[in-house]
Amino acid sequence: MELRMIEVGSTDYQSELALRYRYLRAPLGLSWSDTDLSEEPGQCHFGLFHDDTLIGCVVGRPVSQEQVHIRQMVVVPSHQQRGFGRDLLIWAEEQLIARGYASCFLNARVEAIGFYEKCGYTTIGERFIEVTIPHQRMFKQLADLPRAGST
Ligand SMILES: CC(C)(COP(=O)(O)OP(=O)(O)OC[C@H]1O[C@@H](n2cnc3c(N)ncnc32)[C@H](O)[C@@H]1OP(=O)(O)O)[C@@H](O)C(=O)NCCC(=O)NCCS
């Protein structure tokens, strides 16, 4: 298995979009709009590869200098429940910490709440509907924020 960043516009990015479409969008009867993808060049794309084939991905969308919105997390069904999702997410968090981000949040599909809890996320607030299905906001502190006045 190999973990690596994906550059928007690359062949790997086309694979990422295909994976996300197949397993996250199409099952809900959703397609892409230009708006969905227009901000993606400014986001961090993380891929998990097996024999150079993409089998999982997750995207980090910076919302401030300290915080990232984690989105579009998926592992192909044939490779689920083997620890790869956690490996991918923890590695992505390490990359974000190295870039100076201190916390992240995500909107979890309710079926995936247990997975994110295993990865150290806690639920915040009430469930809500997004892309037609119930979701739960979850949060994780990645690193301590520098204290004001500290050197
Ligand atoms: C959610 C998803 C990314 C998890 O990936 P995965 O590779 O199967 O997860 P892992 O094998 O790394 O699981 C890590 C731990 O979480 C648990 N876990 C995995 N999926 C879970 C789920 N849906 N509910 C509860 N626990 C789950 C595993 O049993 C494992 O627990 P352990 O530490 O006791 O062994 C994957 O199931 C997936 O792609 N689902 C479909 C798309 C989706 O729902 N994405 C999330 C959108 S918010």
The ligand as a Gaussian input file, in Angstrom:
#p B3LYP/6-31G(d) Opt

LIG

0 1
 C      -16.188000       4.656000       6.315000
 C      -15.001000       4.007000       5.586000
 C      -14.145000       5.094000       4.944000
 C      -14.166000       3.209000       6.624000
 O      -13.023000       2.667000       5.951000
 P      -12.426000       1.249000       6.374000
 O      -11.142000       1.066000       5.668000
 O      -13.466000       0.207000       6.162000
 O      -12.191000       1.426000       7.940000
 P      -11.075000       0.709000       8.846000
 O      -10.976000      -0.720000       8.435000
 O       -9.836000       1.507000       8.829000
 O      -11.771000       0.796000      10.276000
 C      -11.130000       1.338000      11.431000
 C      -12.013000       0.970000      12.625000
 O      -13.323000       1.509000      12.439000
 C      -14.301000       0.460000      12.407000
 N      -15.269000       0.788000      11.389000
 C      -15.087000       0.868000      10.053000
 N      -16.215000       1.254000       9.443000
 C      -17.133000       1.415000      10.417000
 C      -18.500000       1.810000      10.421000
 N      -19.149000       2.121000       9.282000
 N      -19.146000       1.878000      11.617000
 C      -18.502000       1.572000      12.777000
 N      -17.200000       1.204000      12.829000
 C      -16.535000       1.130000      11.654000
 C      -13.523000      -0.802000      12.056000
 O      -14.201000      -1.955000      12.512000
 C      -12.218000      -0.541000      12.779000
 O      -12.423000      -0.807000      14.160000
 P      -11.281000      -1.523000      15.090000
 O      -10.306000      -0.447000      15.435000
 O      -12.040000      -1.994000      16.291000
 O      -10.680000      -2.604000      14.279000
 C      -15.500000       2.997000       4.520000
 O      -16.347000       2.069000       5.122000
 C      -16.236000       3.635000       3.356000
 O      -15.625000       4.071000       2.393000
 N      -17.576000       3.659000       3.413000
 C      -18.399000       4.119000       2.294000
 C      -18.270000       5.610000       2.043000
 C      -18.530000       6.426000       3.291000
 O      -19.512000       6.224000       3.996000
 N      -17.629000       7.369000       3.549000
 C      -17.748000       8.262000       4.676000
 C      -18.522000       9.463000       4.271000
 S      -18.735000      10.581000       5.661000

